[in-house]
Amino acid sequence: MNAKKIWDSYKFPLLLLGGIFTGAILGIILGEKAKVLAPLGDIFLNLMFTIVVPMVYVSITTAVGNMVNMKRLGKILGSLVCTFVVTGGFAAALVLVVVNIWPPAATCLNASGDTIASMIIARLVEGKDWLEKRIANGDAEA
């Protein structure tokens, strides 16, 4: 393959990878000054989301609409649902593992110096005490 044919075939992925590489190099070189370019990245990502989601929806609906063999449609939709469930389960398991290894609120401090986790526990204990007092006084419906 010659260079022109490769460029014509892979122009957009190469430009995307080039942009990612350039952004990474600029981030390393400029450091905190590179935050000035953050709005450009945000605009790019928002444009990608507004283009990609409708494009995927339209491509799936037109493919289903043009399908003649309903048995094949069932197989495709079954594999689609299976893929969705498996990737969702994998993501849920990964989140549970990561959150248990690195609790996100364990080291966050509020203005008085308490961790957010200790504040949540204190509120839960206060709520339990409040409910027990209501039950003891006959105020709450058991």
Z-matrix of the N, CA and C atoms (Angstrom, degrees):
N
C 1 1.456
C 2 1.524 1 109.64
N 3 1.298 2 114.85 1 138.07
C 4 1.453 3 117.48 2 176.38
C 5 1.531 4 110.06 3 -89.28
N 6 1.315 5 116.22 4 168.28
C 7 1.468 6 121.67 5 -173.78
C 8 1.532 7 111.56 6 -64.38
N 9 1.323 8 117.89 7 -36.59
C 10 1.471 9 120.05 8 -178.89
C 11 1.524 10 110.86 9 -65.78
N 12 1.323 11 116.97 10 -40.73
C 13 1.460 12 120.10 11 179.98
C 14 1.529 13 110.67 12 -66.86
N 15 1.331 14 116.83 13 -39.98
C 16 1.470 15 120.30 14 177.16
C 17 1.522 16 109.97 15 -64.20
N 18 1.336 17 116.33 16 -44.46
C 19 1.470 18 119.92 17 179.83
C 20 1.525 19 111.12 18 -61.94
N 21 1.329 20 117.33 19 -42.87
C 22 1.465 21 120.37 20 179.34
C 23 1.523 22 111.83 21 -65.60
N 24 1.319 23 117.25 22 -35.67
C 25 1.464 24 120.75 23 -178.35
C 26 1.524 25 112.64 24 -76.57
N 27 1.322 26 116.80 25 -36.97
C 28 1.469 27 120.76 26 -172.14
C 29 1.523 28 113.42 27 -121.08
N 30 1.337 29 116.96 28 31.41
C 31 1.460 30 121.01 29 -175.52
C 32 1.533 31 112.31 30 -60.77
N 33 1.317 32 117.62 31 -52.28
C 34 1.459 33 120.47 32 -174.48
C 35 1.532 34 113.14 33 -68.81
N 36 1.329 35 119.97 34 -44.69
C 37 1.478 36 118.07 35 175.73
C 38 1.524 37 112.68 36 -62.28
N 39 1.333 38 116.61 37 -37.47
C 40 1.466 39 118.84 38 179.16
C 41 1.529 40 111.21 39 -67.24
N 42 1.334 41 117.09 40 -39.79
C 43 1.470 42 119.87 41 176.52
C 44 1.527 43 111.07 42 -64.34
N 45 1.320 44 116.74 43 -40.18
C 46 1.460 45 120.72 44 178.70
C 47 1.530 46 110.79 45 -63.83
N 48 1.317 47 117.22 46 -48.17
C 49 1.464 48 120.35 47 178.10
C 50 1.529 49 111.27 48 -63.59
N 51 1.328 50 116.65 49 -37.52
C 52 1.467 51 120.13 50 176.55
C 53 1.518 52 111.94 51 -63.20
N 54 1.337 53 116.55 52 -40.15
C 55 1.463 54 120.50 53 177.56
C 56 1.524 55 111.99 54 -65.92
N 57 1.331 56 116.23 55 -40.81
C 58 1.464 57 119.72 56 178.14
C 59 1.525 58 110.03 57 -64.01
N 60 1.333 59 116.25 58 -44.88
C 61 1.466 60 120.50 59 179.93
C 62 1.525 61 110.96 60 -63.51
N 63 1.330 62 116.91 61 -43.63
C 64 1.468 63 120.85 62 179.09
C 65 1.528 64 110.67 63 -63.15
N 66 1.326 65 117.31 64 -43.13
C 67 1.462 66 120.55 65 177.99
C 68 1.516 67 112.32 66 -62.55
N 69 1.336 68 117.02 67 -39.48
C 70 1.468 69 120.27 68 178.40
C 71 1.524 70 111.04 69 -65.40
N 72 1.319 71 116.87 70 -43.01
C 73 1.470 72 120.38 71 179.05
C 74 1.530 73 110.39 72 -64.74
N 75 1.345 74 117.28 73 -44.16
C 76 1.468 75 119.95 74 178.15
C 77 1.532 76 110.93 75 -62.53
N 78 1.339 77 117.20 76 -38.10
C 79 1.458 78 120.39 77 178.01
C 80 1.514 79 111.98 78 -64.31
N 81 1.324 80 116.69 79 -39.24
C 82 1.470 81 120.18 80 178.80
C 83 1.525 82 110.73 81 -69.26
N 84 1.322 83 116.16 82 -43.36
C 85 1.473 84 119.95 83 -176.38
C 86 1.526 85 111.52 84 -72.94
N 87 1.334 86 117.44 85 -48.08
C 88 1.462 87 120.91 86 -173.99
C 89 1.531 88 113.13 87 -83.77
N 90 1.309 89 118.44 88 -23.92
C 91 1.462 90 121.16 89 179.92
C 92 1.521 91 111.57 90 65.32
N 93 1.339 92 116.28 91 -125.66
C 94 1.468 93 122.10 92 -177.76
C 95 1.530 94 112.26 93 -66.31
N 96 1.318 95 117.76 94 -25.83
C 97 1.467 96 120.29 95 179.62
C 98 1.524 97 111.98 96 -67.38
N 99 1.327 98 117.29 97 -19.46
C 100 1.469 99 121.21 98 -179.39
C 101 1.523 100 111.88 99 -71.70
N 102 1.336 101 118.29 100 -12.96
C 103 1.462 102 120.49 101 178.77
C 104 1.525 103 112.07 102 -64.07
N 105 1.308 104 116.88 103 -17.27
C 106 1.460 105 121.17 104 176.98
C 107 1.532 106 109.79 105 -63.44
N 108 1.336 107 116.82 106 -29.68
C 109 1.461 108 121.54 107 -178.19
C 110 1.532 109 112.89 108 -86.80
N 111 1.328 110 118.49 109 -3.21
C 112 1.464 111 122.04 110 -177.42
C 113 1.535 112 113.12 111 -58.12
N 114 1.344 113 120.60 112 -38.72
C 115 1.469 114 118.99 113 177.70
C 116 1.526 115 113.39 114 -59.59
N 117 1.323 116 117.78 115 -32.34
C 118 1.468 117 119.71 116 177.65
C 119 1.525 118 110.29 117 -64.98
N 120 1.323 119 117.27 118 -42.04
C 121 1.458 120 120.66 119 177.04
C 122 1.515 121 112.01 120 -65.05
N 123 1.329 122 116.75 121 -39.92
C 124 1.465 123 120.26 122 178.20
C 125 1.524 124 111.33 123 -63.81
N 126 1.321 125 116.21 124 -42.82
C 127 1.469 126 120.25 125 178.26
C 128 1.523 127 110.35 126 -62.52
N 129 1.332 128 116.58 127 -43.09
C 130 1.459 129 120.54 128 179.51
C 131 1.524 130 110.87 129 -60.94
N 132 1.338 131 117.17 130 -47.00
C 133 1.466 132 120.31 131 -179.32
C 134 1.521 133 111.78 132 -64.41
N 135 1.331 134 117.31 133 -41.43
C 136 1.466 135 119.88 134 178.05
C 137 1.523 136 111.73 135 -63.45
N 138 1.321 137 116.65 136 -40.04
C 139 1.460 138 119.84 137 177.03
C 140 1.528 139 111.07 138 -65.17
N 141 1.328 140 116.55 139 -39.35
C 142 1.466 141 120.10 140 178.04
C 143 1.525 142 110.66 141 -61.98
N 144 1.343 143 116.80 142 -44.41
C 145 1.458 144 119.69 143 -179.22
C 146 1.528 145 111.45 144 -65.97
N 147 1.332 146 116.86 145 -38.47
C 148 1.459 147 118.67 146 -179.26
C 149 1.530 148 112.02 147 -73.11
N 150 1.311 149 117.31 148 -19.91
C 151 1.459 150 120.60 149 178.00
C 152 1.528 151 110.95 150 -92.72
N 153 1.325 152 116.94 151 -44.00
C 154 1.461 153 120.87 152 -171.43
C 155 1.525 154 112.08 153 -69.94
N 156 1.314 155 118.51 154 -45.27
C 157 1.463 156 120.42 155 -175.97
C 158 1.532 157 111.65 156 -61.87
N 159 1.326 158 119.89 157 -50.84
C 160 1.473 159 117.99 158 177.10
C 161 1.530 160 112.93 159 -63.68
N 162 1.330 161 117.00 160 -34.30
C 163 1.452 162 119.77 161 -179.99
C 164 1.532 163 111.12 162 -65.40
N 165 1.326 164 117.64 163 -41.98
C 166 1.464 165 121.08 164 177.36
C 167 1.520 166 109.77 165 -65.06
N 168 1.326 167 117.59 166 -43.98
C 169 1.466 168 121.09 167 179.35
C 170 1.528 169 111.20 168 -59.62
N 171 1.318 170 116.73 169 -48.17
C 172 1.463 171 120.63 170 -178.39
C 173 1.521 172 110.74 171 -64.91
N 174 1.322 173 117.55 172 -40.87
C 175 1.462 174 119.01 173 -178.99
C 176 1.527 175 111.19 174 -66.51
N 177 1.329 176 118.22 175 -38.45
C 178 1.472 177 120.45 176 178.81
C 179 1.530 178 110.33 177 -68.97
N 180 1.334 179 116.99 178 -45.05
C 181 1.465 180 118.52 179 -177.57
C 182 1.524 181 112.08 180 -67.11
N 183 1.322 182 118.11 181 -37.69
C 184 1.466 183 119.23 182 177.82
C 185 1.525 184 111.23 183 -69.71
N 186 1.331 185 116.99 184 -35.74
C 187 1.467 186 119.53 185 177.54
C 188 1.525 187 110.55 186 -65.52
N 189 1.333 188 117.20 187 -41.89
C 190 1.464 189 120.62 188 178.68
C 191 1.525 190 110.07 189 -68.25
N 192 1.307 191 116.91 190 -40.37
C 193 1.464 192 120.44 191 -179.65
C 194 1.512 193 113.15 192 -65.26
N 195 1.318 194 117.91 193 -31.83
C 196 1.464 195 121.83 194 -178.81
C 197 1.524 196 112.72 195 -88.75
N 198 1.312 197 117.67 196 -3.76
C 199 1.455 198 120.77 197 -177.10
C 200 1.529 199 110.27 198 -76.27
N 201 1.320 200 116.44 199 133.89
C 202 1.452 201 121.92 200 -178.60
C 203 1.524 202 110.93 201 -98.20
N 204 1.318 203 116.74 202 -40.68
C 205 1.459 204 122.09 203 -176.30
C 206 1.530 205 109.79 204 -85.27
N 207 1.311 206 118.11 205 109.66
C 208 1.465 207 122.09 206 -177.33
C 209 1.530 208 112.33 207 -71.09
N 210 1.340 209 117.24 208 -27.24
C 211 1.464 210 120.03 209 177.86
C 212 1.530 211 109.69 210 -65.89
N 213 1.314 212 115.73 211 -41.32
C 214 1.469 213 120.08 212 177.49
C 215 1.528 214 110.18 213 -65.98
N 216 1.326 215 117.27 214 -37.73
C 217 1.462 216 121.44 215 177.16
C 218 1.526 217 110.47 216 -60.63
N 219 1.326 218 117.03 217 -42.50
C 220 1.460 219 121.04 218 178.17
C 221 1.513 220 111.85 219 -61.66
N 222 1.337 221 117.04 220 -41.36
C 223 1.463 222 120.76 221 178.36
C 224 1.529 223 110.63 222 -64.14
N 225 1.308 224 116.30 223 -43.12
C 226 1.466 225 120.50 224 -178.76
C 227 1.530 226 110.41 225 -66.20
N 228 1.333 227 117.03 226 -45.36
C 229 1.468 228 119.55 227 179.20
C 230 1.524 229 111.20 228 -66.19
N 231 1.335 230 117.31 229 -35.81
C 232 1.466 231 120.44 230 176.05
C 233 1.513 232 111.93 231 -63.27
N 234 1.331 233 116.46 232 -43.90
C 235 1.470 234 118.80 233 178.25
C 236 1.526 235 110.81 234 -68.42
N 237 1.327 236 117.44 235 -32.13
C 238 1.462 237 121.09 236 177.15
C 239 1.523 238 110.83 237 -64.95
N 240 1.332 239 116.70 238 -46.38
C 241 1.469 240 120.78 239 178.79
C 242 1.520 241 110.64 240 -65.44
N 243 1.332 242 116.79 241 -41.43
C 244 1.468 243 120.86 242 178.72
C 245 1.532 244 110.90 243 -61.63
N 246 1.321 245 116.19 244 -44.26
C 247 1.466 246 120.02 245 177.83
C 248 1.525 247 110.89 246 -62.05
N 249 1.315 248 116.86 247 -42.62
C 250 1.465 249 121.19 248 179.30
C 251 1.525 250 110.97 249 -61.48
N 252 1.342 251 116.90 250 -45.65
C 253 1.466 252 120.88 251 -178.53
C 254 1.522 253 111.01 252 -67.08
N 255 1.323 254 117.28 253 -42.87
C 256 1.467 255 120.53 254 -178.72
C 257 1.527 256 110.76 255 -65.98
N 258 1.328 257 117.85 256 -45.81
C 259 1.467 258 118.86 257 179.39
C 260 1.518 259 111.51 258 -67.62
N 261 1.330 260 117.67 259 -35.27
C 262 1.468 261 120.47 260 175.70
C 263 1.517 262 111.49 261 -64.93
N 264 1.330 263 116.80 262 -42.11
C 265 1.466 264 120.27 263 177.03
C 266 1.511 265 112.12 264 -64.79
N 267 1.329 266 116.28 265 -40.75
C 268 1.465 267 120.19 266 177.06
C 269 1.526 268 110.69 267 -62.80
N 270 1.320 269 117.12 268 -43.57
C 271 1.468 270 120.64 269 179.11
C 272 1.521 271 111.13 270 -63.95
N 273 1.337 272 117.25 271 -41.55
C 274 1.463 273 120.70 272 179.25
C 275 1.526 274 111.01 273 -64.25
N 276 1.333 275 116.93 274 -43.61
C 277 1.465 276 120.53 275 178.70
C 278 1.526 277 110.62 276 -63.85
N 279 1.313 278 117.04 277 -41.47
C 280 1.461 279 120.89 278 179.47
C 281 1.529 280 110.83 279 -63.38
N 282 1.322 281 116.89 280 -42.83
C 283 1.465 282 120.49 281 178.55
C 284 1.528 283 110.63 282 -62.98
N 285 1.328 284 117.24 283 -43.81
C 286 1.464 285 119.98 284 179.34
C 287 1.525 286 111.51 285 -61.59
N 288 1.311 287 117.48 286 -42.22
C 289 1.461 288 120.70 287 179.37
C 290 1.523 289 110.71 288 -65.14
N 291 1.328 290 116.63 289 -47.95
C 292 1.469 291 120.51 290 -176.81
C 293 1.529 292 110.85 291 -65.24
N 294 1.331 293 118.01 292 -41.54
C 295 1.466 294 120.92 293 -179.04
C 296 1.527 295 110.86 294 -67.53
N 297 1.323 296 117.73 295 -33.52
C 298 1.461 297 119.73 296 177.62
C 299 1.524 298 112.07 297 -75.31
N 300 1.317 299 118.06 298 -28.55
C 301 1.467 300 120.38 299 176.97
C 302 1.523 301 110.23 300 -78.99
N 303 1.323 302 116.88 301 -47.25
C 304 1.456 303 122.37 302 179.99
C 305 1.520 304 109.43 303 -122.40
N 306 1.339 305 118.79 304 86.05
C 307 1.471 306 120.35 305 -179.92
C 308 1.528 307 110.78 306 -60.68
N 309 1.329 308 117.99 307 125.66
C 310 1.458 309 120.15 308 -173.15
C 311 1.521 310 114.22 309 -68.14
N 312 1.336 311 118.95 310 -31.10
C 313 1.461 312 120.18 311 -176.24
C 314 1.517 313 112.38 312 -103.10
N 315 1.318 314 118.44 313 6.92
C 316 1.456 315 120.43 314 -174.09
C 317 1.523 316 112.33 315 -69.39
N 318 1.312 317 118.05 316 -33.78
C 319 1.458 318 119.87 317 -175.42
C 320 1.521 319 113.20 318 -109.09
N 321 1.308 320 118.46 319 2.31
C 322 1.461 321 120.91 320 178.06
C 323 1.523 322 108.77 321 -75.72
N 324 1.307 323 116.37 322 132.45
C 325 1.456 324 121.14 323 -178.52
C 326 1.519 325 110.19 324 -110.95
N 327 1.342 326 115.66 325 144.72
C 328 1.457 327 119.44 326 174.04
C 329 1.532 328 108.60 327 -92.02
N 330 1.306 329 117.96 328 -171.68
C 331 1.466 330 122.01 329 -175.26
C 332 1.533 331 112.31 330 -63.46
N 333 1.349 332 117.76 331 -31.44
C 334 1.469 333 119.34 332 -177.88
C 335 1.522 334 112.27 333 -88.17
N 336 1.321 335 118.19 334 0.40
C 337 1.456 336 120.98 335 176.55
C 338 1.516 337 114.00 336 94.00
N 339 1.328 338 118.66 337 1.09
C 340 1.456 339 121.47 338 177.38
C 341 1.527 340 109.37 339 -83.05
N 342 1.323 341 115.68 340 149.28
C 343 1.463 342 118.41 341 175.03
C 344 1.521 343 108.66 342 -76.08
N 345 1.294 344 115.30 343 153.68
C 346 1.461 345 120.29 344 179.44
C 347 1.521 346 110.17 345 -63.81
N 348 1.339 347 116.63 346 -36.40
C 349 1.463 348 119.67 347 179.05
C 350 1.525 349 111.00 348 -62.53
N 351 1.343 350 117.41 349 -40.91
C 352 1.464 351 119.13 350 179.03
C 353 1.527 352 111.04 351 -68.83
N 354 1.334 353 117.28 352 -32.69
C 355 1.467 354 120.07 353 176.56
C 356 1.528 355 110.57 354 -65.27
N 357 1.324 356 116.56 355 -42.31
C 358 1.466 357 120.10 356 179.95
C 359 1.521 358 109.95 357 -63.91
N 360 1.326 359 117.09 358 -44.41
C 361 1.469 360 120.82 359 179.09
C 362 1.519 361 110.23 360 -62.18
N 363 1.336 362 117.22 361 -42.19
C 364 1.463 363 120.28 362 179.38
C 365 1.530 364 110.80 363 -62.11
N 366 1.327 365 117.28 364 -42.15
C 367 1.464 366 120.54 365 179.05
C 368 1.532 367 111.28 366 -64.99
N 369 1.326 368 116.19 367 -39.09
C 370 1.459 369 119.07 368 178.16
C 371 1.529 370 111.05 369 -65.24
N 372 1.346 371 116.69 370 -40.95
C 373 1.471 372 120.38 371 178.93
C 374 1.526 373 109.93 372 -65.91
N 375 1.353 374 116.80 373 -41.79
C 376 1.465 375 120.07 374 177.63
C 377 1.520 376 110.58 375 -61.57
N 378 1.319 377 117.42 376 -41.34
C 379 1.455 378 121.08 377 178.78
C 380 1.516 379 111.83 378 -64.49
N 381 1.320 380 116.63 379 -38.16
C 382 1.463 381 120.53 380 178.26
C 383 1.527 382 110.06 381 -65.81
N 384 1.342 383 116.11 382 -44.36
C 385 1.465 384 119.87 383 178.33
C 386 1.526 385 110.62 384 -62.31
N 387 1.336 386 116.50 385 -41.71
C 388 1.464 387 120.99 386 -179.56
C 389 1.524 388 110.33 387 -62.00
N 390 1.349 389 116.64 388 -44.16
C 391 1.454 390 121.00 389 -179.95
C 392 1.530 391 111.19 390 -65.96
N 393 1.331 392 116.83 391 -40.82
C 394 1.469 393 119.96 392 178.81
C 395 1.525 394 110.92 393 -63.48
N 396 1.330 395 117.47 394 -38.44
C 397 1.472 396 120.78 395 177.92
C 398 1.530 397 110.60 396 -65.12
N 399 1.342 398 116.71 397 -41.72
C 400 1.469 399 119.95 398 178.84
C 401 1.527 400 111.11 399 -63.72
N 402 1.324 401 115.64 400 -40.65
C 403 1.466 402 119.09 401 179.27
C 404 1.529 403 110.65 402 -66.66
N 405 1.346 404 116.69 403 -41.05
C 406 1.458 405 121.02 404 179.88
C 407 1.540 406 111.17 405 -63.83
N 408 1.336 407 116.50 406 -35.58
C 409 1.470 408 120.40 407 179.80
C 410 1.526 409 112.18 408 -83.15
N 411 1.291 410 117.45 409 -6.80
C 412 1.459 411 120.94 410 -179.11
C 413 1.513 412 113.32 411 80.34
N 414 1.357 413 118.18 412 15.22
C 415 1.455 414 122.08 413 -178.63
C 416 1.528 415 111.92 414 -79.01
N 417 1.330 416 116.19 415 -34.19
C 418 1.461 417 119.90 416 -174.13
C 419 1.512 418 110.64 417 -93.48
N 420 1.302 419 114.67 418 149.28
C 421 1.464 420 119.82 419 175.83
C 422 1.519 421 108.07 420 -84.28
N 423 1.300 422 117.19 421 122.52
C 424 1.458 423 120.77 422 -178.14
C 425 1.492 424 111.42 423 -91.75
